[in-house]
Amino acid sequence: MEYRIIKSPSQGTIDILNRRKGSGTSSPIGPVDAVGLIQGRIIEMVCAADVAEKAVGVTVEDIRGSCPQNMIMLAIFGDTASVEAALDEIKQREKRGVEEW
């Protein structure tokens, strides 16, 4: 899996992510302190979304794209501390090789 965090994302970045959300633009993400981006296989992304939402108060959205390797990307929206905590928890689970997330 690959991880990135954008602290204080610009409105343009939020607009790009809102346009590419799997849930569409009907429920746009408002102003947020940070966006965590994580990319991997679909099985990893479903588990990562579950871990992130259970760990802290964040919103997780799938981000549509066209990747020939069938990689999926999630965006984790929230305050900076929550997004960092969600990404840390996902990384810890991956590092431990936990099959039961």
Beta strands, then each sheet from edge to edge (+ up, - down):
strand 1: 2-7
strand 2: 34-40
strand 3: 59-63
strand 4: 72-78
sheet 1: 1+ 2- 4+ 3-
end
